[in-house]
C-alpha cells in the first residue's frame, strides 16, 4: 500500500493591465522582454524593480510593474523554501510552520511518530513477505468458498446438513501443504457462515475468530457472500419465468447496495477482532471469483446474457468494497507503525475461461431436480470444484510470496518467545471445546521419562 498525496494547486498568474498584457508573462527566452541579450534571466534586483541593465519599459505604471515583480520574487523564495524543506531535514519542522503561515494551508493536527533506525531496530524486525507468513501457525477462516464446499473429499465430521463441509481440496489445505510453517494449519472455515456470525460468536467455543491467537503468523479469510445473500439472489434470478419476469433479477439492485453498505462496517469489525488477537500476523482477505464469462455466449438455463453480466458486476462491486475496506485497515496499521498487515487477494479472474457455463468448468453448476421438480439451487451450486480451489490457492500463494506493496515487520518480542510447544498449545484457540493434547504427554516425552 502506498501513501498518496495531492499535488499543490497551480498559483494564479499575476494579472497585468486591462488590455490583457501580463507584466510577468510566462514564455520562452525570446518571448520574455526581461531576458537579456545572451538568453539568461535578469538579475534579482531587476525583478524587484531596481535599475538592472536592459530593463525595458513595458508601458505599465511603475507601481504596478514593481508589484508584479515583487510577486514573482516571492514565488521564487517560496520555491527555495520548499527545496530547503526537502533537503535540510533539521529545519523541516520550522519550515513546515512557515509554509502553513504563508499559504494558509491545512497543517497536520499532530506530529507524525518519530522514525529512527534505533527505534525500528529496538522492537520490530523487518522480514521478507514469505518469512513474515511462516514463523507461526496458519489459521484459515471464512465461509463455504474457503471451507471448500463443492470441492469434494470432505472431513466426515463436517459433511452433514448444517455442517461446515471442509474439503481436503480447499485452498487452505493446499497452502498448508505447500509452505513450511513453523506451526500448523488450523482450518476452521465453515459453510454458510456470515461476517455477522463471526462477531456474534466471539467469546464462545463456536467462534472462528477465537481460533486466532498471538502466535498466528498467517490468517486467510473469505467472508461476506452470505451477508450479501448471494445464493438467494441467484435463486431469485434462476427460479423464475425468464420471458414473463425479465426484470426480477436486476430489481434486487437497491437491496444489494444496502447490504454492501452494511457489510463494510462488519468487515472492519471482523478485521479489528483478528488484529487484536494476532497483531503480528499477515491477514489475507480474499474476494470472490467471477461466476460467468466476461462476455457470456448465451443463456445459462433461465439466466439471460444481461442477467449474467449484471451478476458479474455485483461480484465485482462487492469485491471493490472488500478491497477498499482492507486497504483502509492496513493503512492504519502501517501509518501507525504497527506490525503485521491486512492484505487483499484478488480472485475475481481466478476461474477465467472455466466459469460455470464453460465446457470444462471449475464451478459447480445448477443442480437439476427430478423430473417435474425443475431447477434447484443446491448448497454447492456455483461453488468452486477441486480445480477451482487449486486456482484460488495459486492467487493466495503468490500473495504470500510477493506480499503487499510495503515493508513487513514482526515484533522482536514475539519472535523471541515463539517455540514449537507454544505454537502447538495455541492450536484451536483458548476456547476450543476439544482442546489440544499437552506436548509434554506425547509418546516421545513419555519414553524419556524415568
Beta strands, then each sheet from edge to edge (+ up, - down):
strand 1: 124-127
strand 2: 137-142
strand 3: 185-187
strand 4: 216-222
strand 5: 282-286
strand 6: 341-345
strand 7: 367-368
strand 8: 375-376
strand 9: 408-411
sheet 1: 1+ 9-
sheet 2: 3+ 2+ 4+ 5+ 6+
sheet 3: 7+ 8-
end
